[in-house]
Amino acid sequence: MLHISLQIAIPDSEIDIHAIRSQGAGGQHVNKVSSAVHLRFNIGASSLPAFYKEALLKLNDHRISTDGMITIKAQQYRSQEQNREDALERLKALIQSVTIPRKKRRPTKPTKNSQNRRLESKKKAGRLKALRRSVE
């Protein structure tokens, strides 16, 4: 059972975890031990509330596929159990990140002084280019 908040928890049956072999250098040990973990979680088929499902599907995250499948690969540690815990923590963090309200961006106007500086630099560049022209 993965606890997201006090009221929300995901049962282990909804989280699919497979052990796979890690990538990269590591010698003989890494070639024969499946210490990396591949976690898959289907957003649509989960018991999460509708708010969480909609917000997760709207996220622009490379770990979420178009059909609503979250895929997390954990291979940071040499132990399979540590990688499993790491993958579950990353899933939990991803789901919790949806609950944080985003600040709405308020567009600002450029100051009068910044507008004047911009125009002066354009005039200066124009004068410099005029000096480069051939004399008739």
Sine and cosine of phi, psi and omega as CSV:
sin_phi,cos_phi,sin_psi,cos_psi,sin_omega,cos_omega
0.00,0.00,0.85,-0.52,0.01,-1.00
-0.98,-0.21,0.92,-0.40,-0.04,-1.00
-1.00,0.04,0.88,-0.47,0.03,-1.00
-1.00,0.05,-0.73,0.68,0.07,-1.00
-0.60,-0.80,-0.15,-0.99,-0.01,-1.00
-0.90,0.44,-0.58,0.81,-0.05,-1.00
-0.99,-0.11,-0.38,0.93,-0.16,-0.99
-0.92,-0.39,0.77,-0.64,0.05,-1.00
-0.61,-0.80,0.54,-0.84,0.01,-1.00
-0.96,-0.29,0.83,-0.56,0.04,-1.00
-0.93,0.37,0.48,-0.88,-0.02,-1.00
-0.88,0.48,-0.43,0.90,-0.03,-1.00
-0.92,0.38,-0.37,0.93,0.00,-1.00
-1.00,0.05,-0.21,0.98,-0.02,-1.00
-0.96,-0.26,0.84,-0.54,-0.02,-1.00
-0.98,-0.20,0.90,-0.44,-0.04,-1.00
-0.86,-0.51,0.80,-0.60,0.04,-1.00
-0.82,-0.57,0.62,-0.79,0.09,-1.00
-1.00,0.02,0.74,-0.67,0.02,-1.00
-0.74,-0.67,0.18,-0.98,0.02,-1.00
-0.98,0.18,0.63,-0.78,0.00,-1.00
-0.96,0.28,0.40,-0.92,0.04,-1.00
-1.00,-0.03,0.18,-0.98,0.15,-0.99
1.00,0.06,-0.05,-1.00,-0.04,-1.00
-0.95,0.32,0.42,-0.91,0.02,-1.00
0.14,-0.99,-0.11,0.99,0.07,-1.00
0.98,0.18,-0.44,-0.90,-0.11,-0.99
-0.91,0.42,-0.61,0.80,-0.09,-1.00
-0.88,0.48,-0.72,0.69,-0.08,-1.00
-0.94,0.35,-0.39,0.92,-0.03,-1.00
-0.98,0.20,-0.26,0.96,-0.06,-1.00
-0.84,-0.55,-0.03,1.00,-0.04,-1.00
-0.87,-0.49,0.74,-0.67,0.04,-1.00
-1.00,-0.03,1.00,0.05,-0.08,-1.00
-0.98,-0.18,-0.32,0.95,0.03,-1.00
-0.98,0.20,0.38,-0.92,-0.05,-1.00
-0.80,-0.60,0.71,-0.70,0.05,-1.00
-0.93,-0.38,0.93,-0.37,-0.03,-1.00
-0.97,-0.26,0.73,-0.68,0.05,-1.00
-0.80,-0.61,0.70,-0.72,-0.03,-1.00
-0.64,-0.77,0.85,-0.53,-0.01,-1.00
-1.00,0.01,0.90,-0.43,-0.05,-1.00
-0.92,0.39,-0.72,0.70,-0.07,-1.00
-0.90,0.44,-0.61,0.80,-0.06,-1.00
-1.00,-0.02,0.10,1.00,-0.06,-1.00
-1.00,0.07,0.17,-0.99,0.01,-1.00
-1.00,-0.07,0.26,0.97,0.04,-1.00
-0.91,0.41,0.49,-0.87,0.10,-1.00
-0.89,0.46,0.39,-0.92,-0.07,-1.00
-0.85,0.53,-0.59,0.81,0.00,-1.00
-0.85,0.52,-0.72,0.70,0.00,-1.00
-0.90,0.43,-0.69,0.73,-0.02,-1.00
-0.87,0.49,-0.74,0.67,-0.01,-1.00
-0.88,0.47,-0.71,0.71,-0.03,-1.00
-0.91,0.41,-0.62,0.78,0.02,-1.00
-0.92,0.39,-0.64,0.77,0.00,-1.00
-0.94,0.35,-0.44,0.90,0.04,-1.00
-0.98,0.21,-0.36,0.93,-0.04,-1.00
-0.87,0.49,0.63,-0.78,0.07,-1.00
-0.99,-0.16,0.98,0.18,-0.08,-1.00
-0.81,-0.59,0.70,-0.72,-0.05,-1.00
-0.92,0.38,-0.29,0.96,0.00,-1.00
-0.99,0.14,-0.22,0.98,-0.03,-1.00
-0.96,-0.27,0.86,-0.51,-0.01,-1.00
-0.99,0.15,0.14,-0.99,-0.03,-1.00
-0.92,0.39,-0.44,0.90,0.01,-1.00
-1.00,-0.01,0.19,0.98,0.11,-0.99
0.99,0.11,0.52,0.86,0.01,-1.00
-0.95,-0.32,0.84,-0.54,0.07,-1.00
-1.00,0.02,0.79,-0.61,0.02,-1.00
-0.83,-0.56,0.85,-0.53,0.01,-1.00
-0.82,-0.58,0.78,-0.63,0.04,-1.00
-0.92,-0.38,0.85,-0.53,-0.01,-1.00
-0.89,-0.45,0.86,-0.50,0.00,-1.00
-0.59,-0.81,0.41,0.91,-0.05,-1.00
-0.95,0.32,-0.59,0.81,-0.08,-1.00
-0.98,-0.19,0.28,-0.96,0.02,-1.00
-1.00,0.08,-0.27,0.96,-0.02,-1.00
-0.99,-0.15,0.68,-0.73,0.01,-1.00
-0.90,0.43,-0.62,0.78,-0.02,-1.00
-0.91,0.41,-0.65,0.76,0.04,-1.00
-0.91,0.41,-0.64,0.77,0.04,-1.00
-0.91,0.41,-0.59,0.80,0.04,-1.00
-0.89,0.45,-0.72,0.70,0.02,-1.00
-0.90,0.44,-0.63,0.78,0.02,-1.00
-0.90,0.44,-0.69,0.73,0.01,-1.00
-0.90,0.44,-0.67,0.74,0.02,-1.00
-0.91,0.40,-0.63,0.78,0.04,-1.00
-0.91,0.42,-0.62,0.78,0.02,-1.00
-0.93,0.37,-0.59,0.80,0.09,-1.00
-0.90,0.43,-0.69,0.72,0.01,-1.00
-0.87,0.48,-0.70,0.72,0.01,-1.00
-0.90,0.44,-0.62,0.78,0.02,-1.00
-0.90,0.44,-0.70,0.72,-0.01,-1.00
-0.94,0.35,-0.63,0.78,0.02,-1.00
-0.94,0.35,-0.46,0.89,-0.01,-1.00
-0.91,0.42,-0.38,0.93,0.00,-1.00
-0.95,0.32,-0.48,0.88,-0.07,-1.00
-0.98,0.22,-0.31,0.95,-0.01,-1.00
-0.96,0.26,0.87,-0.49,-0.02,-1.00
-0.94,0.35,0.70,-0.72,0.01,-1.00
-0.99,0.12,0.64,-0.77,0.06,-1.00
-0.96,0.28,0.70,-0.72,0.02,-1.00
-0.98,0.20,0.73,-0.69,-0.03,-1.00
-0.98,0.21,0.79,-0.62,0.08,-1.00
-0.97,-0.23,0.89,-0.45,-0.02,-1.00
-0.92,0.40,0.65,-0.76,0.00,-1.00
-0.95,-0.33,0.45,-0.90,0.04,-1.00
-1.00,-0.07,0.56,-0.83,0.07,-1.00
-0.93,0.36,0.58,-0.82,-0.01,-1.00
-0.95,0.32,0.34,-0.94,0.00,-1.00
-0.87,0.49,-0.65,0.76,-0.03,-1.00
-0.91,0.42,-0.65,0.76,0.00,-1.00
-0.93,0.38,-0.57,0.82,0.06,-1.00
-0.90,0.43,-0.68,0.73,0.01,-1.00
-0.90,0.43,-0.66,0.75,0.02,-1.00
-0.88,0.48,-0.67,0.74,0.01,-1.00
-0.88,0.47,-0.72,0.69,-0.01,-1.00
-0.91,0.41,-0.63,0.78,0.02,-1.00
-0.91,0.42,-0.64,0.77,0.01,-1.00
-0.92,0.39,-0.57,0.82,0.05,-1.00
-0.92,0.39,-0.65,0.76,0.02,-1.00
-0.91,0.42,-0.66,0.75,0.00,-1.00
-0.89,0.46,-0.67,0.74,0.03,-1.00
-0.90,0.43,-0.62,0.78,0.03,-1.00
-0.90,0.43,-0.67,0.75,0.03,-1.00
-0.90,0.44,-0.65,0.76,0.00,-1.00
-0.89,0.45,-0.66,0.75,0.01,-1.00
-0.93,0.36,-0.55,0.83,0.02,-1.00
-0.91,0.42,-0.57,0.82,0.02,-1.00
-0.93,0.36,-0.42,0.91,-0.02,-1.00
-0.98,0.20,-0.29,0.96,-0.05,-1.00
-0.91,0.42,0.41,-0.91,0.00,-1.00
-0.96,0.28,0.58,-0.82,-0.02,-1.00
-1.00,0.07,0.72,-0.69,-0.03,-1.00
-1.00,0.00,0.00,0.00,0.00,0.00
